[in-house]
Amino acid sequence: MENCHCHSATSVQPGTVAHPSAHPHPLDPLSAVEISAARQILQDAGKLTETSRFPQVLPVEPEKATVLSHRAGDAVERRLVLTVLDTATGAAAEAVVSVSAAELISWIPLNSHEHPYGQPQYLFEEYDLAAEIVKADPQWQAAMARRGLTELENAFAAPLAPGSFGRADEVGRRVVRSLTFMRNFPGDSPWAHPVEGLIVHIDLTERRVIRVEDDGDIPVPAAEGNYTPEFTGPARTSLKPIEISQPEGPSFQVDGNQVSWENWKLRVGFNAKEGLVLNTVTFRDGEEDRSVLYRASVPEMVVPYGDTTNTRFWISYFDAGEYLLGKNANSLKLGCDCLGVIHYFDGFVADDHGNPVKIPQVICMHEEDYGILWKHTEPGQDSVVRRSRRLVISYFATIGNYDYGFFWYFYLDGTIQVEAKATGIVFAGATLPGVPNRHAPEVAPGVIAPVHQHLFCARLDVAIDGLENTVEEGEVVGIPMGPENPYGNAFTHRRTVLARESEASRLADTAVGRSWYVTNPNRLNRVGQPTSYHLIPQPGPTLMAQPGSSVAERAAFATKHLWVTPFDPAERFPAGDYPNQHVGDGLKRWTAADRDLQNTDLVLWHVFGPTHIPRTEDWPIMPVDYSGFMFKPYGFLDQNPALDLPDGAAKHGAAEGGCCAD
């Protein structure tokens, strides 16, 4: 097994800027050359100073018609959109550049100082800056001294996005809040030792403390929360090895970012905000590659906390929109994150100065056995069995105390599954041991972890047999006893077209098996029904914050399990482009237009994720919490597409005739 220090990035040193490749694919991820070239274009245009920083650098995707008509060798214009922040003044702008033409296309100032506000994403250097400001502040030093905490070199200042609460000394300013944690010794996990009730409010532009809140005298928990081998003791020896071998190599083929696996074809992308992006997903049916998704990603998530204390009531992380999931992605390691015969994709993001940074092996792709796909036994005959397997494409991002894995599974029967894996360390506070707290269970002596949610939003730019689609809501329906149900056993199902946006913000309902079908009314299967795919939710609670609360406005997307919108290239992120300190944007505003949704180019936004009531077993590091959904063919294909799978029994030593006889 390789060493498992699985978070690293490699800086690409600036120098002579080479010209971008003349013939990339329109959907290829950004390269180091393109990021460098974009920065140089802004430099040459006189838009940068010594205090210019780059909170966000993303690709501009071309129009769908350009992508769908593209052929290898075609010239492609490559554009980037760069958010530029002047750290000396707080002024920000959004620039679009063409690296193909070496041209600045547009420069639009961001009006972050006026309603509805909104700040660019945080810079990595601002985390260190916040810590410096905190530790130099006399009020913070006095609060620590009052608690008897004198070894300030062991203090850890955790900078956190402040939300949006209309406070006069915060609105229109670039603000961060900092909580304090202690280490008992260098290398100690600080999360186990929260300094409860101490909040420092910081103006990052003016580089000063706005105010300090110092509420309470709860002792800092002393027990350690370390979880690495030097603290947990020798590893158990009872587990025997599991070896994954593919002596003939994997079944997938990779050409640049184009992947082919069995009947599936797709393009793998990556950017600093969304992380993993999948494009132009098709499933081969006979001699035809039939489209399923034009684009798919998890572009936003919110982590709202349910605590009422001053220390935590304001916490509601937008891990893409405030911190950038892709920029915080891990470099994955064999034996740590992925097992088997692996293909890795590297990723490139821009650092705070706009220079390219390589994240090696940021995306992992491999195959997994997945048990039985289909089986039947006729009386007096051997069983006929075929095994399932899946293609796994994944990445992990670490945002502060939490780690998130995003896994896309492709199955042999045409099913797509999306799974989010939440792990890491629960965000801790301090309490007097044994004191009940209905908002924050005690997970270790004197350590509390507030109730909270992890609400992910998947964006599915659907393309079921093309771009003209309609969404129907499906439910099972019981029939009252009577002439239509004389024996009481009958039930049926119904599907209702979601014709307009006002009808298409929906909650899941397990009592009636509510789910959603994306149909193509222009293509019929062999039983005369429109071809379709079926979105099957695995629902949990939506946003628990009350209507009218700040987070309910800012994370309005999380109040429903499903939203449907007509495609608009400007509508990429469900909480808006800049949710940091914004009063609220995104899906709620867009869908107020009540646009038509029938037989047109559609986007589905699906919200899922765990509501976490922390437990003692989540400490000091929590086992993975799984959530997700399925996207399955329903009348898309005329029969089971996996009838031609080979019998694998002979390769595994089954008796002659085996369990998988033809």
Residue pairs with C-beta under 8 A, 6 or more apart in sequence:
1 334
1 335
1 336
2 333
2 334
2 335
2 336
3 333
4 333
4 335
4 336
5 333
6 330
6 331
6 332
6 333
6 336
6 337
6 396
7 330
7 331
7 398
8 330
8 331
8 359
8 360
9 331
9 349
9 357
9 358
9 359
9 360
10 357
10 358
10 359
10 360
11 351
11 355
11 357
11 358
12 32
12 36
12 348
12 355
12 356
12 357
12 358
13 355
14 36
14 39
14 355
17 33
17 36
17 37
17 40
18 33
18 37
19 33
19 37
20 31
20 33
20 34
20 37
20 78
20 99
20 100
21 31
21 33
22 75
23 72
23 73
23 74
23 75
23 76
24 31
24 76
24 78
25 70
25 76
25 256
25 257
25 258
25 267
26 61
26 62
26 66
26 67
26 70
26 76
27 61
27 67
27 257
27 267
27 269
27 279
27 280
28 256
28 257
28 269
29 59
29 257
29 269
29 270
29 271
29 347
29 348
30 57
30 58
30 59
30 80
30 271
30 348
30 349
31 348
31 356
32 348
32 356
32 358
33 356
34 78
34 80
34 99
35 57
35 80
35 348
35 349
35 350
35 354
35 355
35 356
36 355
36 356
37 99
37 102
38 57
38 80
38 82
38 97
38 99
38 354
39 48
39 54
39 82
39 350
39 354
39 355
41 97
41 99
41 102
41 103
41 104
42 48
42 82
42 84
42 95
42 97
42 104
42 354
45 104
45 107
47 84
47 93
47 95
47 104
47 107
48 84
48 354
49 86
49 88
51 86
51 87
51 88
51 89
52 84
52 85
52 86
52 87
52 354
53 84
53 85
53 86
53 87
53 123
53 125
53 352
53 353
53 354
54 82
54 83
54 84
54 85
54 350
54 351
54 352
54 353
54 354
55 83
55 85
55 92
55 120
55 121
55 122
55 123
55 352
56 82
56 83
56 120
56 121
56 272
56 273
56 324
57 80
57 81
57 82
57 83
57 272
57 349
57 350
57 354
58 80
58 81
58 82
58 271
58 272
58 273
59 78
59 79
59 80
59 81
59 271
60 79
60 80
60 81
60 96
61 67
61 295
61 569
62 76
62 77
62 79
63 569
64 294
64 467
64 567
64 601
66 76
67 279
67 280
68 280
70 76
75 100
76 100
77 98
77 100
77 101
78 98
78 99
78 100
79 96
79 97
79 98
79 99
79 100
79 105
80 96
80 97
80 99
81 94
81 95
81 96
82 94
82 95
82 96
82 97
82 350
82 354
83 92
83 93
83 94
83 95
83 110
83 120
83 121
84 92
84 93
84 94
84 95
85 91
85 92
85 120
85 123
86 92
87 123
87 204
87 205
88 205
89 205
90 112
90 113
90 173
90 174
90 205
91 109
92 109
92 110
92 112
92 119
92 120
93 107
93 108
93 109
93 110
94 106
94 107
94 108
94 110
95 104
95 106
95 107
95 108
96 104
96 105
96 106
97 103
97 104
97 105
98 105
110 118
110 120
110 578
112 118
112 119
112 120
112 172
112 174
112 578
112 581
113 172
114 172
115 171
115 583
116 582
116 583
116 584
116 585
117 164
117 171
117 172
117 581
117 582
117 583
118 576
118 577
118 578
118 579
118 580
118 581
118 582
118 585
119 174
119 175
119 578
119 580
119 581
119 582
120 578
120 580
121 273
121 321
121 322
121 323
121 324
121 578
121 580
122 159
122 161
122 176
122 322
122 323
122 580
123 352
124 351
124 352
125 352
126 159
126 176
126 204
127 159
129 204
129 207
130 157
130 159
130 176
130 178
130 202
130 204
131 156
131 157
131 159
131 178
133 200
133 202
133 207
133 208
133 209
134 140
134 157
134 178
134 180
134 200
134 202
134 209
135 141
135 152
135 155
135 157
137 200
137 209
137 212
139 200
139 209
139 212
139 214
140 180
140 198
140 200
140 209
140 212
141 152
143 198
143 212
143 214
144 150
144 152
144 155
144 180
144 195
144 198
146 214
146 217
147 195
147 217
147 219
147 220
149 155
149 182
149 195
149 220
151 182
154 182
154 183
154 184
154 185
154 186
154 188
155 180
155 181
155 182
155 183
155 195
156 180
156 181
156 182
156 183
156 190
157 178
157 179
157 180
157 200
158 178
158 179
158 180
158 181
158 190
158 400
159 176
159 177
159 178
159 202
160 176
160 177
160 178
160 179
160 315
160 317
160 400
161 176
161 177
161 316
161 317
161 318
161 322
161 323
161 580
161 581
162 170
162 175
162 176
162 177
162 201
162 314
162 581
163 314
163 315
163 316
163 550
163 551
163 554
163 581
164 171
164 550
164 554
164 581
164 582
164 583
164 584
165 314
165 550
166 583
169 201
169 210
169 211
170 201
170 210
170 581
171 581
173 203
173 205
173 206
174 203
174 204
174 205
174 581
175 201
175 202
175 203
175 204
175 210
175 581
176 202
176 204
177 199
177 200
177 201
177 202
177 314
178 199
178 200
178 202
179 194
179 195
179 198
179 199
179 200
179 311
180 194
180 195
180 198
180 200
181 190
181 191
181 193
181 194
181 195
182 190
182 193
182 195
182 220
183 189
183 190
183 193
184 193
184 222
184 224
188 224
188 226
189 224
189 225
189 226
189 227
189 425
189 620
191 225
191 401
191 425
191 426
191 427
191 428
191 620
192 221
192 223
192 224
192 225
192 226
192 428
192 444
192 447
192 620
193 220
193 221
193 222
193 225
194 220
194 221
194 428
194 429
194 430
194 447
195 220
195 430
196 216
196 218
196 220
196 311
196 429
196 430
196 431
197 213
197 214
197 215
197 216
197 217
197 218
197 309
197 310
197 311
198 212
198 213
198 214
198 215
198 311
199 212
199 213
199 215
199 310
199 311
200 209
200 212
200 213
201 209
201 210
201 211
201 212
201 213
202 208
202 209
202 210
203 209
203 210
213 310
215 309
215 310
215 311
218 430
218 431
218 432
219 430
219 432
219 446
220 430
221 430
221 444
221 445
221 446
221 447
222 446
223 444
223 445
223 446
223 447
224 231
224 620
225 425
225 428
225 444
225 447
225 619
225 620
226 232
226 620
227 620
227 621
229 235
244 339
244 340
244 341
246 340
246 341
246 367
249 341
250 340
250 341
250 343
250 366
250 367
251 261
251 262
251 367
252 259
252 260
252 261
252 343
252 365
252 367
252 391
253 259
253 260
253 261
254 260
254 343
254 365
257 267
257 268
257 269
257 345
258 265
258 266
258 267
259 265
259 266
259 267
259 268
259 365
259 391
259 393
261 367
261 391
261 410
262 391
262 412
263 283
263 284
263 285
263 412
263 414
263 641
264 281
264 282
264 283
264 284
264 391
264 410
265 280
265 281
265 282
265 284
265 289
266 278
266 279
266 280
266 281
266 282
266 410
267 278
267 279
267 280
268 276
268 277
268 278
268 279
268 345
268 363
268 365
268 393
269 276
269 277
269 278
269 279
270 276
270 277
270 326
270 329
270 345
270 347
270 362
270 363
270 395
271 277
271 326
271 349
272 324
272 326
272 327
272 349
272 350
273 299
273 320
273 321
273 324
273 325
273 326
273 327
273 573
274 297
274 298
274 299
274 320
274 325
274 326
275 297
275 298
275 325
275 326
275 329
275 395
275 397
275 406
276 297
276 298
276 326
276 363
276 393
276 394
276 395
276 406
276 408
277 295
277 296
277 297
278 293
278 295
278 296
278 297
278 393
278 408
279 294
279 295
279 296
280 291
280 293
280 294
280 295
281 291
281 292
281 293
281 294
281 296
281 416
282 289
282 290
282 291
282 292
283 289
283 290
283 292
283 414
283 633
283 636
283 637
283 641
284 290
285 637
285 641
290 465
290 636
291 463
291 464
291 465
291 466
292 416
292 462
292 463
292 464
292 533
292 636
293 416
293 460
293 461
293 462
293 463
294 461
294 462
294 463
294 467
295 459
295 461
296 408
296 458
296 459
296 460
296 461
297 458
297 459
298 325
298 406
298 418
298 420
298 456
298 457
298 458
298 459
299 320
299 457
299 459
299 572
299 573
299 574
300 318
300 319
300 320
300 321
300 456
300 457
300 557
300 573
300 574
300 575
300 579
301 318
301 319
301 320
301 325
301 404
301 454
301 455
301 456
301 457
301 609
302 316
302 317
302 318
302 319
302 453
302 455
302 543
302 551
302 554
302 555
302 557
302 558
302 575
303 315
303 316
303 317
303 319
303 402
303 452
303 453
303 454
303 455
304 315
304 316
304 452
304 453
304 455
304 543
304 544
304 545
304 551
304 555
304 558
305 312
305 313
305 315
305 316
305 427
305 450
305 451
305 452
306 439
306 450
306 451
306 452
306 453
306 544
306 545
307 313
307 315
307 429
307 439
307 440
307 450
307 451
308 439
309 429
309 439
311 429
312 427
312 429
312 450
314 550
315 427
315 452
316 545
316 550
316 551
316 554
316 555
317 323
317 399
317 400
318 554
318 555
318 575
318 579
318 580
319 325
319 397
319 399
319 402
319 404
320 573
321 573
321 575
321 576
321 577
321 578
321 579
321 580
322 579
322 580
323 399
323 400
324 349
325 397
325 399
325 404
326 347
326 349
326 362
326 397
327 349
328 397
328 398
328 399
329 347
329 359
329 362
329 395
329 396
329 397
330 337
330 359
330 362
330 395
330 396
330 397
330 398
330 403
331 359
331 360
331 361
331 362
332 338
332 344
332 361
332 362
332 363
332 364
332 395
332 396
333 361
334 342
337 364
337 394
337 396
337 405
338 364
338 366
338 394
339 366
340 366
340 367
340 368
341 366
341 367
342 364
342 365
342 366
343 364
343 365
343 366
344 360
344 361
344 362
344 363
344 364
344 365
345 361
345 362
345 363
345 365
346 358
346 359
346 360
346 361
346 362
347 358
347 359
347 362
347 363
348 356
348 357
348 358
348 359
349 356
349 357
349 359
350 356
350 357
351 357
362 395
363 393
363 394
363 395
364 392
364 393
364 394
364 395
365 391
365 392
365 393
365 394
366 391
366 392
367 389
367 390
367 391
367 392
368 389
368 390
368 392
369 387
369 388
369 389
370 387
370 388
370 389
370 390
370 411
371 387
371 388
372 385
372 386
372 387
372 388
373 386
373 387
373 388
373 411
373 412
373 413
373 642
373 645
374 385
374 386
374 640
374 642
375 383
375 384
375 385
375 386
376 383
376 384
377 383
377 384
381 661
382 657
382 658
382 659
382 660
382 661
383 659
383 660
383 661
384 660
384 661
384 662
385 649
385 659
385 660
386 642
386 645
386 646
386 647
386 648
386 660
387 645
387 648
388 411
388 412
388 413
388 642
389 412
390 409
390 410
390 411
390 412
390 417
391 409
391 410
392 407
392 408
392 409
393 407
393 408
393 410
394 405
394 406
394 407
394 408
395 405
395 406
396 403
396 404
396 405
396 406
397 403
397 404
397 406
398 404
398 424
401 424
401 425
401 426
401 427
402 422
402 423
402 424
402 425
402 427
402 454
403 422
403 423
403 424
404 420
404 421
404 422
404 423
404 454
405 419
405 420
405 421
405 423
405 624
406 418
406 419
406 420
406 421
407 418
407 419
407 420
407 421
407 628
408 416
408 417
408 418
409 415
409 416
409 417
409 418
409 419
410 416
411 417
412 641
412 642
412 645
413 633
413 640
413 641
413 642
414 632
414 633
414 636
414 637
414 641
415 630
415 631
415 632
415 633
416 630
416 631
416 632
417 628
417 629
417 630
417 631
418 458
418 628
418 629
418 631
419 626
419 627
419 628
420 454
420 456
420 608
420 609
420 626
420 627
420 628
421 624
421 625
421 626
422 454
422 609
422 610
422 612
422 622
422 624
422 625
422 627
423 621
423 622
423 623
423 624
423 625
424 621
424 622
425 620
425 621
425 622
426 443
426 449
426 612
426 614
426 618
426 619
426 622
427 449
427 450
427 452
428 443
428 447
428 448
428 449
429 440
429 447
429 448
429 449
429 450
430 446
430 447
430 448
431 437
431 440
431 442
431 446
431 447
431 448
432 446
433 442
433 445
433 446
434 442
435 442
437 448
439 450
439 451
440 448
440 449
440 450
440 451
440 614
441 448
441 449
441 451
441 613
441 614
441 615
442 448
443 449
443 614
443 615
443 616
443 618
443 619
444 616
444 619
444 620
447 619
449 614
449 618
449 619
450 614
451 611
451 612
451 613
451 614
452 611
452 612
453 541
453 543
453 544
453 558
453 609
453 610
453 611
453 612
454 609
454 610
454 612
454 625
454 627
455 542
455 543
455 555
455 558
455 607
455 608
455 609
456 607
456 608
456 609
456 627
457 557
457 558
457 574
457 605
457 606
457 607
458 604
458 605
458 606
458 607
458 608
458 629
459 572
459 574
459 603
459 604
459 605
460 535
460 603
460 604
460 605
460 606
460 631
461 567
461 603
462 469
462 518
462 533
462 602
462 603
462 604
463 469
464 518
464 519
464 520
464 531
464 532
464 533
464 636
465 520
465 522
465 523
465 531
465 636
466 520
466 522
466 523
467 567
467 600
467 601
468 520
468 521
468 522
468 599
468 600
468 601
469 518
469 519
469 520
469 599
469 600
469 601
469 602
470 497
470 518
470 519
470 520
470 521
470 530
470 597
470 598
470 599
470 600
470 602
471 497
471 498
471 504
471 516
471 517
471 518
471 519
471 564
471 597
471 602
471 604
472 495
472 496
472 497
472 498
472 516
472 517
472 519
472 532
473 495
473 496
473 498
473 506
473 514
473 515
473 516
473 517
474 493
474 494
474 495
474 513
474 514
474 515
474 516
474 517
474 534
475 493
475 494
475 496
475 509
475 512
475 513
475 514
476 491
476 492
476 493
476 512
476 513
477 491
477 492
477 493
477 494
477 512
478 491
479 485
479 490
479 491
479 492
481 487
481 488
484 490
495 517
497 598
498 504
498 506
498 516
498 564
498 597
499 596
499 597
499 598
500 594
500 595
500 596
500 597
501 563
501 564
501 565
501 590
501 591
501 592
501 593
501 594
501 595
501 597
502 591
502 594
503 597
504 562
504 563
504 564
504 565
504 591
504 597
505 560
505 562
505 563
505 564
505 587
505 591
506 514
506 516
506 560
506 561
506 562
506 563
507 514
507 539
507 542
507 560
507 561
507 562
508 514
508 515
508 537
508 539
508 561
508 562
509 539
510 539
514 537
515 534
515 535
515 536
515 537
516 534
516 535
516 562
516 604
517 532
517 533
517 534
517 535
517 634
518 532
518 533
518 534
518 535
518 602
518 604
519 530
519 531
519 532
520 530
520 531
520 532
521 530
521 599
522 530
522 599
523 530
523 531
524 530
524 531
525 531
525 635
525 636
525 637
525 638
526 638
527 635
529 635
530 635
531 635
531 636
532 633
532 634
532 635
532 636
533 631
533 632
533 633
533 634
533 636
534 630
534 631
534 632
534 633
534 634
535 562
535 604
535 606
535 629
535 630
535 631
536 629
536 630
536 631
536 632
537 561
537 562
537 606
537 608
537 629
538 608
538 627
538 628
538 629
538 630
539 561
539 608
540 608
540 609
540 610
540 611
540 627
541 611
542 558
542 559
542 560
542 561
542 607
543 551
543 552
543 555
543 558
543 559
544 611
545 551
545 552
545 555
546 552
550 583
552 559
553 583
553 584
553 588
554 575
554 579
554 582
554 583
554 584
555 575
556 575
556 584
556 586
556 587
556 588
557 563
557 574
557 575
557 586
557 587
557 588
557 605
557 607
558 607
560 607
561 606
561 607
561 608
562 604
562 605
562 606
562 607
563 574
563 587
563 591
563 604
563 605
564 597
564 602
564 603
564 604
564 605
565 571
565 587
565 590
565 591
565 595
565 597
565 602
565 603
565 605
566 595
566 596
566 597
566 600
566 601
566 602
566 603
567 600
567 601
567 602
567 603
568 590
571 590
571 603
573 579
573 586
574 586
574 587
574 605
575 582
575 585
575 586
575 587
576 582
576 584
576 585
576 586
576 589
577 585
578 585
579 585
579 586
587 605
606 629
608 627
608 628
608 629
609 627
610 625
610 627
612 625
614 622
617 623
647 658
647 660
647 661
647 662
648 660
649 658
649 659
649 660
650 658
654 660
